[in-house]
């Protein structure tokens, strides 16, 4: 009993010290955030599951009105962290920062049982920060897929013993690149077809994006070259740290941030490009993450100012005016929450998609609402995640789109999972926007060749 | 605290899943959008139908347990803050649009329907429900009824009261009454419909609402008028109306409000102007364009810097949305924003604006003003910090003086936000002792045990009026 009391008062004290009280007071409780919140909507308007409610809970604990009990912690964990409440907040409350800080406090104070401790240590300290280890897992997955074991396993349905969705998740894994393809990328690439580069850019490759989603990263670099960019890929970069920060491992996140700032700041580039909304949003938050360290804060600020999503840069360089063509198809776009709500990028991807010949762009209802992927949310909060996904798929289905486009790997996997759950595999697919753009560019180029060939035979 | 016996009975009525009394749930229903008010209820209950509400009220009446009906908690008068504990009653299960009657132009809805959902549903059928409080995306019809909410379209179309044809309500003794009907005329007895509208949950619980709809106006036009001189803007308001034009919307925003709204909305609002008017007219195209021309002329005569028409509906909508965010956007500036909605006759609007600015200067406070100028309904908003006690005291004095001035000009202490607990000490200023007594007698007749939203509307002590 005493332990529980101690825990509560320690958490309370820590929250009091670390949560920005001005920010808590900045919420004037108008409720403008409520309709934007997926968990509020899905819980039939439970105030506790809303941003206003969660801020009130945090303030309640800080003020000593309530104790940080299990309900409190569960409610903070139920939040997707999609930050849809931020763009709609007239008062400009930085909800994401409050949430991240509170979760970090809870995580640090938590007495995990040893298996969880070991697991967390392995994941956050030994795995994500170390590129070679990510690759090794990648190679194992590749072997699993290619050796035929995957087929046997899937047939045997042995995975169904896994809790909840994990069996489903396994089946939507992308085709893993072979170990020999996992070569080190060149550090420097010249633009295609232009004499002087229009922009010098550095590419933030990410950890999962550069292994499991390697073809998407390849496509990204190629698009940048096609758009006239000279591309730098500093090898010293690492994972962005978002997963750490969102799971209450802020110190690990800070270390990764510093590693990345170091890796990029020497390069004299116009932009640092990300192709994953989740990573990009965390990159542009580095200044906040390192705000308590004046020297690093300044360095982080310079880094943040240069960070942009690929779609923004492509539009800036008029890529949408190039010939782009795909087979006729209806396309819809599911916003990456962090790309939209934190990086505030939502019109550029749409502009690019609409410029492709053959694309009939149809907006789904509430494209700005989270798909329920939210980092590891779809694993740790499965019920809510699937509830959100099902209502998302209903809206996606209504557009009759054959192609659902996203701009973040988590969203992409979730959309694939949604397509599978809805049994839409035969008539719909999910793709990352850069893959579709490259397909469209190459499609238009080969189309032109065809036309040229036809012209030649005609004459 | 509720006894375990009462708790058991309540659970029997609504089911375990609809009865909550954890600290978490009590905390998140301890507030509404009114600053500085917070108080924990004993339990939070979500009944599924009027029969359950009937049983809850009977039980609470017997046991003398306070009941606070709550929509989405967006009110600005501490109307749904459970300041005496008891039960917060939610309408999340009673949120259906039951009927849209296109022959009689009515809608029948449950109290938990979100205002904007209703507006959208009727507009799909070419019909129009005009009351549009700034919180309409969040607020419920039940909440709007109990607060008699206004909105941007109030000038031409009136407020919620003008669209309620009938109600079903459960009284504290458990009786269920139905008032009004799908009728253009009905003088059978006292007008209980009107009595319940704006009653702030102090008389009973509204369980069904019959609303009046009107045909959708053919067209709509929006303009933004900029002023160097605040006074000139206020004069324009009175002059437009005295020129026999009733626009749909006639909103006023001062410079600091414009700045914060632009900071949020980023739609290119003119932050160099000292005041702007957002004016809208709807109706048949020829009348709209004639009125807008006339309005533009009046504004130019009053030295408007510029008169600009919104080119598209998207642009117009962005302007309206920006205006609706004004109060919350002001919260960017300071930790606490305290706003009032003193209302004066339209002809007195410029005098009131001047008085507010003088009072702000006198008490050395930062007061921004925006609001429904065409209705004479202003929202002077004080930017302050609840932690600064000395300043909070000055805020209180300043607002008392603003109320006093409004009443002296033939106005009222609240135009649309309600009395609640926040303005209850000032009710007597507006009504006089006798007026308050008459109202208390009504309350006593409906709710002799004072279980319905106790502490609201009527204060224990009326504030002493310091004549200045």
Interface residues (C-beta under 8 A of the other chain):
Chain A: X22 X25 X26 X27 X28 X29 X30 X31 X32 X34 X35 X44 X45 X46 X47 X48 X50 X53 X56 X57 X60 X65 X66 X67 X69 X71 X72 X75 X89 X90 X91 X92
Chain B: X22 X23 X24 X25 X26 X27 X28 X29 X30 X31 X32 X33 X34 X35 X38 X40 X72 X73 X74 X92 X93 X114 X135 X137 X138 X261 X263 X264 X325 X326 X327 X328 X329 X331 X332 X335 X336 X337 X385 X386
